[in-house]
């Protein structure tokens, strides 16, 4: 596991693309509210 991913520690502020392909930070997306980021592995 990556050393920045520790249970109970704040998640790194990643920059991802929004629906318009514009970069957005997770912190901007959450606007200071609790936020759950979930990753799924496999096919739908």
N, CA, C and O atoms as a printed pandas DataFrame, in Angstrom:
     atom_number atom_name residue_name chain_id  residue_number  x_coord  y_coord  z_coord
0              1         N          UNK        A               1    0.843   -1.173    0.000
1              2        CA          UNK        A               1    0.000    0.000    0.000
2              3         C          UNK        A               1    0.893    1.242    0.000
3              4         O          UNK        A               1    1.984    1.235    0.570
4              5         N          UNK        A               2    0.418    2.298   -0.641
5              6        CA          UNK        A               2    1.157    3.558   -0.696
6              7         C          UNK        A               2    1.271    4.145    0.712
7              8         O          UNK        A               2    0.302    4.081    1.469
8              9         N          UNK        A               3    2.424    4.718    1.090
9             10        CA          UNK        A               3    2.603    5.228    2.449
10            11         C          UNK        A               3    1.667    6.374    2.817
11            12         O          UNK        A               3    1.449    6.617    4.004
12            13         N          UNK        A               4    1.109    7.084    1.842
13            14        CA          UNK        A               4    0.169    8.168    2.151
14            15         C          UNK        A               4   -1.228    7.660    2.472
15            16         O          UNK        A               4   -2.053    8.413    2.989
16            17         N          UNK        A               5   -1.508    6.386    2.172
17            18        CA          UNK        A               5   -2.823    5.815    2.426
18            19         C          UNK        A               5   -2.801    5.030    3.728
19            20         O          UNK        A               5   -2.492    3.838    3.751
20            21         N          UNK        A               6   -3.132    5.721    4.805
21            22        CA          UNK        A               6   -3.118    5.143    6.141
22            23         C          UNK        A               6   -4.510    5.308    6.747
23            24         O          UNK        A               6   -5.105    6.382    6.661
24            25         N          UNK        A               7   -5.020    4.257    7.352
25            26        CA          UNK        A               7   -6.336    4.319    7.989
26            27         C          UNK        A               7   -6.331    5.418    9.039
27            28         O          UNK        A               7   -5.432    5.483    9.877
28            29         N          UNK        A               8   -7.339    6.281    8.992
29            30        CA          UNK        A               8   -7.472    7.375    9.939
30            31         C          UNK        A               8   -6.755    8.644    9.517
31            32         O          UNK        A               8   -6.943    9.692   10.135
32            33         N          UNK        A               9   -5.938    8.569    8.475
33            34        CA          UNK        A               9   -5.224    9.742    7.995
34            35         C          UNK        A               9   -6.013   10.370    6.850
35            36         O          UNK        A               9   -6.748    9.679    6.144
36            37         N          UNK        A              10   -5.863   11.665    6.669
37            38        CA          UNK        A              10   -6.564   12.368    5.595
38            39         C          UNK        A              10   -6.073   11.882    4.231
39            40         O          UNK        A              10   -4.874   11.694    4.027
40            41         N          UNK        A              11   -7.003   11.683    3.306
41            42        CA          UNK        A              11   -6.689   11.209    1.965
42            43         C          UNK        A              11   -5.977   12.321    1.191
43            44         O          UNK        A              11   -6.333   13.489    1.345
44            45         N          UNK        A              12   -4.981   11.991    0.363
45            46        CA          UNK        A              12   -4.300   13.017   -0.428
46            47         C          UNK        A              12   -5.290   13.762   -1.334
47            48         O          UNK        A              12   -6.243   13.170   -1.840
48            49         N          UNK        A              13   -5.057   15.050   -1.532
49            50        CA          UNK        A              13   -5.944   15.878   -2.336
50            51         C          UNK        A              13   -5.627   15.676   -3.822
51            52         O          UNK        A              13   -4.835   16.415   -4.408
52            53         N          UNK        A              14   -6.255   14.669   -4.410
53            54        CA          UNK        A              14   -6.015   14.329   -5.816
54            55         C          UNK        A              14   -6.672   15.328   -6.752
55            56         O          UNK        A              14   -7.659   15.974   -6.398
56            57         N          UNK        A              15   -6.121   15.445   -7.939
57            58        CA          UNK        A              15   -6.733   16.237   -8.995
58            59         C          UNK        A              15   -7.239   15.259  -10.052
59            60         O          UNK        A              15   -6.467   14.497  -10.635
60            61         N          UNK        A              16   -8.549   15.295  -10.288
61            62        CA          UNK        A              16   -9.197   14.423  -11.264
62            63         C          UNK        A              16   -9.922   15.278  -12.294
63            64         O          UNK        A              16   -9.945   16.503  -12.176
64            65         N          UNK        A              17  -10.512   14.649  -13.297
65            66        CA          UNK        A              17  -11.286   15.373  -14.294
66            67         C          UNK        A              17  -12.768   15.307  -13.953
67            68         O          UNK        A              17  -13.276   14.272  -13.521
68            69         N          UNK        A              18  -13.460   16.441  -14.155
69            70        CA          UNK        A              18  -14.904   16.431  -13.964
70            71         C          UNK        A              18  -15.583   15.994  -15.265
71            72         O          UNK        A              18  -14.917   15.561  -16.205
72            73         N          UNK        A              19  -16.904   16.112  -15.309
73            74        CA          UNK        A              19  -17.660   15.652  -16.477
74            75         C          UNK        A              19  -17.376   16.474  -17.739
75            76         O          UNK        A              19  -17.724   16.050  -18.842
76            77         N          UNK        A              20  -16.738   17.663  -17.584
77            78        CA          UNK        A              20  -16.363   18.491  -18.738
78            79         C          UNK        A              20  -14.882   18.364  -19.078
79            80         O          UNK        A              20  -14.345   19.139  -19.869
80            81         N          UNK        A              21  -14.226   17.368  -18.465
81            82        CA          UNK        A              21  -12.791   17.114  -18.664
82            83         C          UNK        A              21  -11.913   18.234  -18.109
83            84         O          UNK        A              21  -10.773   18.408  -18.539
84            85         N          UNK        A              22  -12.453   18.994  -17.146
85            86        CA          UNK        A              22  -11.699   20.053  -16.496
86            87         C          UNK        A              22  -11.118   19.511  -15.185
87            88         O          UNK        A              22  -11.799   18.755  -14.492
88            89         N          UNK        A              23   -9.877   19.875  -14.823
89            90        CA          UNK        A              23   -9.300   19.380  -13.583
90            91         C          UNK        A              23  -10.016   19.963  -12.356
91            92         O          UNK        A              23  -10.372   21.141  -12.326
92            93         N          UNK        A              24  -10.213   19.122  -11.365
93            94        CA          UNK        A              24  -10.825   19.552  -10.109
94            95         C          UNK        A              24  -10.197   18.760   -8.972
95            96         O          UNK        A              24   -9.978   17.554   -9.092
96            97         N          UNK        A              25   -9.908   19.444   -7.868
97            98        CA          UNK        A              25   -9.362   18.775   -6.679
98            99         C          UNK        A              25  -10.505   18.127   -5.903
99           100         O          UNK        A              25  -11.634   18.617   -5.926
100          101         N          UNK        A              26  -10.212   17.038   -5.226
101          102        CA          UNK        A              26  -11.235   16.395   -4.392
102          103         C          UNK        A              26  -11.750   17.349   -3.319
103          104         O          UNK        A              26  -12.938   17.338   -2.995
104          105         N          UNK        A              27  -10.861   18.175   -2.767
105          106        CA          UNK        A              27  -11.281   19.120   -1.725
106          107         C          UNK        A              27  -12.276   20.148   -2.269
107          108         O          UNK        A              27  -13.185   20.563   -1.550
108          109         N          UNK        A              28  -12.116   20.561   -3.525
109          110        CA          UNK        A              28  -13.072   21.490   -4.133
110          111         C          UNK        A              28  -14.411   20.800   -4.370
111          112         O          UNK        A              28  -15.469   21.402   -4.187
112          113         N          UNK        A              29  -14.360   19.555   -4.772
113          114        CA          UNK        A              29  -15.578   18.799   -5.047
114          115         C          UNK        A              29  -16.398   18.581   -3.768
115          116         O          UNK        A              29  -17.626   18.677   -3.790
116          117         N          UNK        A              30  -15.724   18.291   -2.674
117          118        CA          UNK        A              30  -16.417   17.990   -1.419
118          119         C          UNK        A              30  -16.883   19.248   -0.692
119          120         O          UNK        A              30  -17.795   19.166    0.131
120          121         N          UNK        A              31  -16.293   20.399   -0.966
121          122        CA          UNK        A              31  -16.667   21.673   -0.329
122          123         C          UNK        A              31  -16.623   21.607    1.196
123          124         O          UNK        A              31  -17.442   22.243    1.860
124          125         N          UNK        A              32  -15.685   20.853    1.762
125          126        CA          UNK        A              32  -15.525   20.786    3.215
126          127         C          UNK        A              32  -16.440   19.801    3.919
127          128         O          UNK        A              32  -16.358   19.661    5.140
128          129         N          UNK        A              33  -17.306   19.118    3.193
129          130        CA          UNK        A              33  -18.203   18.137    3.789
130          131         C          UNK        A              33  -17.529   16.766    3.799
131          132         O          UNK        A              33  -16.605   16.541    3.018
132          133         N          UNK        A              34  -17.962   15.851    4.656
133          134        CA          UNK        A              34  -17.426   14.490    4.620
134          135         C          UNK        A              34  -17.639   13.886    3.234
135          136         O          UNK        A              34  -18.660   14.125    2.589
136          137         N          UNK        A              35  -16.677   13.113    2.793
137          138        CA          UNK        A              35  -16.678   12.626    1.417
138          139         C          UNK        A              35  -16.193   11.189    1.404
139          140         O          UNK        A              35  -15.194   10.864    2.046
140          141         N          UNK        A              36  -16.888   10.330    0.682
141          142        CA          UNK        A              36  -16.477    8.932    0.540
142          143         C          UNK        A              36  -16.072    8.705   -0.910
143          144         O          UNK        A              36  -16.846    8.955   -1.834
144          145         N          UNK        A              37  -14.860    8.234   -1.090
145          146        CA          UNK        A              37  -14.362    7.904   -2.419
146          147         C          UNK        A              37  -14.214    6.397   -2.473
147          148         O          UNK        A              37  -13.483    5.805   -1.678
148          149         N          UNK        A              38  -14.902    5.787   -3.404
149          150        CA          UNK        A              38  -14.923    4.332   -3.493
150          151         C          UNK        A              38  -14.387    3.891   -4.849
151          152         O          UNK        A              38  -14.741    4.458   -5.883
152          153         N          UNK        A              39  -13.533    2.878   -4.836
153          154        CA          UNK        A              39  -12.985    2.328   -6.059
154          155         C          UNK        A              39  -13.520    0.908   -6.239
155          156         O          UNK        A              39  -13.541    0.121   -5.293
156          157         N          UNK        A              40  -13.944    0.593   -7.436
157          158        CA          UNK        A              40  -14.417   -0.754   -7.748
158          159         C          UNK        A              40  -13.438   -1.418   -8.690
159          160         O          UNK        A              40  -12.950   -0.796   -9.633
160          161         N          UNK        A              41  -13.158   -2.652   -8.439
161          162        CA          UNK        A              41  -12.266   -3.431   -9.294
162          163         C          UNK        A              41  -13.095   -4.449  -10.059
163          164         O          UNK        A              41  -13.961   -5.112   -9.488
164          165         N          UNK        A              42  -12.831   -4.567  -11.336
165          166        CA          UNK        A              42  -13.535   -5.571  -12.115
166          167         C          UNK        A              42  -14.380   -4.943  -13.189
167          168         O          UNK        A              42  -14.217   -3.768  -13.521
168          169         N          UNK        A              43  -15.271   -5.719  -13.723
169          170        CA          UNK        A              43  -16.126   -5.286  -14.826
170          171         C          UNK        A              43  -17.549   -5.129  -14.347
171          172         O          UNK        A              43  -17.958   -5.741  -13.360
172          173         N          UNK        A              44  -18.304   -4.301  -15.055
173          174        CA          UNK        A              44  -19.720   -4.108  -14.749
174          175         C          UNK        A              44  -20.558   -5.007  -15.579
175          176         O          UNK        A              44  -21.784   -4.990  -15.463
